[in-house]
Amino acid sequence: MRFTYEPLRSLMAERGVSFYRLRADLELHSRTTERLRNDSNYVPLQTIARLCDYFDVDVDRIVRRLP
């Protein structure tokens, strides 16, 4: 199963939030933001939930499953 964080990147662009700001505000590790930026490796569900809370959106605005 593969996932993309393209919805998150679009949301960040809409709201003017950089990966640097996201990392600072949520105290994310640089590896986590790199995974979100490049659709690579595992991102914990806890992190996805924190992103949903941060942007006040549902999970489909953060991640999408690829066919």
C-alpha positions as CSV (number, residue, x, y, z in Angstrom):
1,M,0.0,0.0,0.0
2,R,1.3,3.4,-0.9
3,F,0.2,6.9,0.3
4,T,0.8,10.4,-0.8
5,Y,0.9,13.5,1.3
6,E,0.1,15.7,-1.7
7,P,-3.1,16.9,-0.1
8,L,-1.1,18.2,2.9
9,R,1.3,20.0,0.6
10,S,-1.6,21.6,-1.2
11,L,-3.2,22.6,2.1
12,M,0.1,24.1,3.3
13,A,0.4,26.1,0.1
14,E,-3.2,27.4,0.4
15,R,-2.5,28.5,4.0
16,G,1.0,29.8,3.5
17,V,2.6,27.3,5.9
18,S,6.2,26.1,5.2
19,F,7.7,22.9,6.2
20,Y,10.0,24.9,8.5
21,R,7.0,26.4,10.3
22,L,5.2,23.1,10.5
23,R,8.3,21.5,12.0
24,A,8.7,24.3,14.5
25,D,5.1,24.6,15.5
26,L,4.5,20.8,15.9
27,E,8.1,20.0,17.0
28,L,8.5,17.4,14.3
29,H,11.8,15.7,13.5
30,S,13.4,16.8,10.2
31,R,13.1,13.2,9.0
32,T,9.3,13.3,9.4
33,T,9.0,16.5,7.4
34,E,11.2,15.0,4.8
35,R,8.9,12.0,4.6
36,L,5.9,14.2,4.2
37,R,7.7,16.3,1.5
38,N,8.8,13.2,-0.5
39,D,6.0,10.6,0.1
40,S,8.7,8.3,1.5
41,N,8.6,5.8,4.3
42,Y,6.2,5.6,7.3
43,V,4.6,8.5,9.0
44,P,3.0,7.6,12.4
45,L,-0.8,7.9,12.7
46,Q,-0.2,10.1,15.8
47,T,1.7,12.6,13.5
48,I,-1.1,12.5,11.0
49,A,-3.7,13.2,13.8
50,R,-1.6,16.1,15.0
51,L,-1.5,17.5,11.5
52,C,-5.3,17.2,11.3
53,D,-5.7,19.1,14.6
54,Y,-3.2,21.7,13.5
55,F,-5.0,22.5,10.3
56,D,-8.5,21.6,11.7
57,V,-9.2,19.3,8.8
58,D,-10.2,15.7,8.3
59,V,-7.5,13.1,7.3
60,D,-8.4,13.2,3.6
61,R,-6.9,16.7,3.5
62,I,-3.6,15.3,4.8
63,V,-3.1,12.0,3.1
64,R,-4.5,10.0,0.1
65,R,-4.0,6.3,-0.7
66,L,-2.5,5.6,-4.1
67,P,-3.8,2.8,-6.3
